């Protein structure tokens, strides 16, 4: 890891990247103590996430699905953004007026926003937003619900504003993400397994830039990255961000 990190920092210092795209996955949130999607444990050990996070499961038993989501929401409420979240939010402020940063996340926990990031594409939605089935309106709901399943003021069921298995990403999201990657002179790929599509395909859309991967273990994306740093994001990202800030025009 030290050689790969040193090499990546040297590249940053030599090339002065100022158009930056960042793709984050569950590994970044795991460093804040949030279990990955398939490791909720406890009451939900007898259920597979893929069986609950679907339109069909919601149609069968919306209360069960909502109880599962509320258990995850409770975990996330107790979590705090870690050093990687905070460094990326700081970089967005530092680069303003001198370049561009687009943060693309597969995570639904909202920790990037809580850290202060605003140039954010939440590919898979957000646990703390809900959508009305009848009116299709979206609103933020941070607090626990008084009833399960929760309902809109119009009386219709609310659903989590997240992308379920078998659903398409919201219109325009992957296109915006792909455009940001294509224009980037640096893509940072942080804490993602590289197996969830279409997000995993974004790395191949780099046109002239280079990719730096940060993940504790190698992934299918490692071979596509100029630098693959096998370490936790919270440990490495602040150092990469500091190098980028120092090299900005």
Residue pairs with C-beta under 8 A, 6 or more apart in sequence:
1 229
1 230
1 231
1 236
4 227
4 228
4 229
4 230
5 227
5 229
5 231
5 236
5 239
5 240
7 227
8 212
8 226
8 227
8 229
8 240
9 239
9 240
9 243
11 210
11 226
11 227
12 186
12 240
12 243
12 244
12 247
13 243
13 246
13 247
15 185
15 186
15 210
15 247
16 247
16 248
16 249
17 99
17 184
17 185
17 186
17 209
17 244
17 247
18 95
18 98
18 99
18 100
18 185
18 248
18 249
19 99
19 100
19 183
19 184
19 185
19 186
19 209
20 91
20 95
20 99
20 100
20 101
20 102
20 184
20 185
20 186
20 187
20 188
20 244
21 101
21 102
21 103
21 104
21 177
21 180
21 181
21 183
21 184
21 186
21 187
21 188
21 202
22 88
22 101
22 102
22 103
22 104
22 187
22 188
22 189
22 190
23 104
23 105
23 106
23 177
23 181
23 187
23 188
23 189
23 190
23 192
23 199
23 202
23 203
24 84
24 88
24 103
24 104
24 105
24 106
24 107
24 112
24 190
24 191
24 192
24 233
25 105
25 106
25 107
25 190
25 191
25 192
25 193
25 196
25 199
26 34
26 36
26 37
26 106
26 107
26 191
26 192
26 193
27 36
27 190
27 191
27 192
27 193
27 215
27 216
27 232
27 233
28 82
28 84
28 85
28 105
28 107
28 111
28 190
28 191
28 233
28 234
29 36
29 79
29 107
29 109
29 111
29 191
30 36
30 191
31 82
31 84
31 191
31 232
31 233
31 234
32 79
32 80
32 81
32 82
32 85
32 109
32 111
33 75
33 78
33 79
34 75
34 76
34 79
34 109
34 111
35 41
35 75
37 49
37 53
38 48
38 49
40 49
40 68
40 71
40 72
42 71
43 71
44 52
44 68
44 71
47 68
50 165
51 57
52 64
52 65
52 68
53 65
53 162
53 164
53 165
54 164
54 165
54 166
55 164
55 166
55 167
56 166
57 64
57 65
58 65
58 159
58 164
62 149
62 157
62 159
63 148
63 149
65 149
66 145
66 148
66 149
66 150
66 160
67 148
69 127
69 160
70 144
70 145
70 148
72 127
73 127
73 128
73 144
74 144
76 109
76 110
76 111
76 127
76 128
77 142
79 109
79 111
80 111
80 114
81 89
81 111
81 112
81 114
81 115
82 111
82 233
82 234
83 234
83 235
83 237
83 238
84 190
84 191
84 233
84 234
84 237
84 238
85 111
85 112
85 114
85 115
85 117
86 115
86 116
86 238
87 237
87 238
87 240
87 241
87 242
88 101
88 103
88 112
88 115
88 117
88 237
88 241
89 112
89 115
89 116
89 117
90 116
90 241
90 245
91 101
91 241
91 244
91 245
92 101
92 103
92 116
92 117
92 118
92 119
93 116
94 244
94 245
94 248
95 101
95 244
95 245
95 248
98 248
98 249
99 248
99 249
100 119
100 183
101 119
102 119
102 121
102 176
102 177
102 180
102 184
103 112
103 117
103 119
103 120
103 121
104 121
104 123
104 177
104 180
104 181
104 199
104 202
105 112
105 120
105 121
105 122
105 123
106 123
106 124
106 192
106 196
106 199
107 122
107 124
108 122
108 124
108 125
108 126
108 127
108 162
109 126
109 127
110 126
110 127
110 128
112 120
113 120
121 173
121 176
121 177
121 180
123 163
123 169
123 173
123 174
123 177
123 199
124 162
124 163
124 169
125 160
125 161
125 162
125 163
125 170
126 161
126 162
127 160
127 162
128 140
128 141
128 142
129 138
129 139
129 140
129 141
129 160
129 161
130 138
130 139
130 140
130 141
130 150
130 158
130 159
130 160
130 161
131 137
131 138
131 158
131 159
131 160
131 161
132 138
132 152
132 154
132 156
132 157
132 158
133 152
133 156
133 157
133 158
133 159
134 152
134 154
134 155
134 156
135 152
135 154
135 156
137 152
138 161
141 150
141 158
149 157
149 158
150 157
150 158
151 157
151 158
152 158
163 169
163 170
169 198
174 198
174 199
177 199
177 202
178 202
178 205
181 187
181 202
181 203
181 205
181 206
182 205
182 206
182 207
183 207
184 206
184 209
185 208
185 209
185 210
186 209
186 210
186 211
186 212
186 244
187 202
187 203
187 206
187 209
187 210
187 211
187 212
188 211
188 212
188 213
188 214
188 237
188 240
189 203
189 211
189 212
189 213
189 214
189 215
189 221
189 225
190 213
190 214
190 215
190 233
190 237
191 214
191 215
191 233
192 199
192 200
192 215
192 219
192 221
193 215
193 219
194 200
194 203
194 219
194 220
194 221
194 222
195 219
195 220
200 220
200 221
203 211
203 221
203 224
203 225
204 224
210 225
210 226
210 227
211 221
211 224
211 225
211 226
211 227
212 225
212 226
212 227
212 229
212 240
213 219
213 221
213 222
213 225
213 227
213 228
213 229
214 229
214 231
214 232
214 233
214 236
214 237
214 240
215 222
215 228
215 229
215 230
215 233
216 230
216 231
216 232
217 230
218 228
218 230
222 228
229 236
